[in-house]
Amino acid sequence: MGFYLRERNESQRPLVSEGAQAYKEELAKVIQQMMFVSGETAEPSPETTTIIEEIVHTQVVEMLKRSTASATRRGSRSISTNDLFFLIRHDKAKLSRLVTFLSWKDVRKTAKDSDDKGGDAGDIGGDDPLGGADGGPGAGGPVVGDAGKKNKRTKVILPWDVSSYFSEQVPERDDDEDEDEEEMNAATILRLKTADERTKNMTKEEYVHYSECRQASFTFRKAKRFREWAGFHLYTDSKPNDDIVDILGFLTFEIVQVLTEEALQVKAQEEKTKNRIGDANPQSQKRKRETGLFGEQEEGRTPVGPKHIQEAFRRLQSKGPNRVWMGPARSVRRTELRLI
């Protein structure tokens, strides 16, 4: 897997400029913050953040290539938000969170424009890569009163929705929830429960740091450098709009979060196996009994390493539906990269 990433990294990445190199160095801190929010409390090594950055870059490039191919089939030279929606159509919970993020984006923009160009009201949820989908500080919820009517969120219509086939839209009902929204709510409740478990024993200072880390993003206030880092000009002819960059920023956070959570499970299973083997070894039990007051201290918690990230990536690549090979029986089959 490491050779695969290194080969793709060397063959697909453009020559980096000084600005792109500075952006890559900044990503190390961003990835550390995202890993902290995802449950990694120890400080990861530079090798770990580097391999995560390579995986994220490979995933972004793959999304751009597939979106460009989809746009070409539509007869368009530029990718649209629908092309990115189509890539994650099988993950209904993630798709619903993304739709919610985009629907509240206009509300936050309207609140920023209505502000008197002062205070912090313009930053409501603007730097939250999760888009407030989990009900966090950047959720940007509905506003009470007349402002709530003006700032009502817009409905994002997916290209495969029946309503997209008609020019006239049926008025929405506030209590109308489809199956995708119900699945999203269940996933959101699970995330909130996990976040509550992670933060319930934190001090005030630790929780403030957690809230700051939750705002980490690949794209917020660095969209130009993100486009250079991803090599947009190599895969699409037109300049992507802000929604495209925001969607990719949302998805990069999701990639780091899923990778970290899977790597933590790999590390936990590894430690459990080592402890089981150690308990079965009589020599290790004898050493434990001989350890006295001045014996070796218990080692501190170690962070996930590159091997855990690689194993997590391998497991994530093995998940999902398997496609039937339609080529010749003895031909070399190229494994398709799965999107995380």
HELIX and SHEET records of a PDB file:
HELIX    1   1 GLY A    2  GLN A   12  1                                  11    
HELIX    2   2 GLU A   18  VAL A   37  1                                  20    
HELIX    3   3 PRO A   46  ARG A   73  1                                  28    
HELIX    4   4 THR A   81  LEU A   87  1                                   7    
HELIX    5   5 LYS A   92  SER A  114  1                                  23    
HELIX    6   6 ALA A  121  ASP A  123  5                                   3    
HELIX    7   7 ASP A  146  LYS A  150  1                                   5    
HELIX    8   8 VAL A  162  TYR A  165  5                                   4    
HELIX    9   9 GLU A  179  THR A  199  1                                  21    
HELIX   10  10 LYS A  204  CYS A  213  1                                  10    
HELIX   11  11 ALA A  223  ALA A  230  1                                   8    
HELIX   12  12 PHE A  232  TYR A  235  1                                   4    
HELIX   13  13 ASP A  242  ALA A  280  1                                  39    
HELIX   14  14 PRO A  282  GLU A  290  1                                   9    
HELIX   15  15 PRO A  306  SER A  318  1                                  13    
END                                                                             
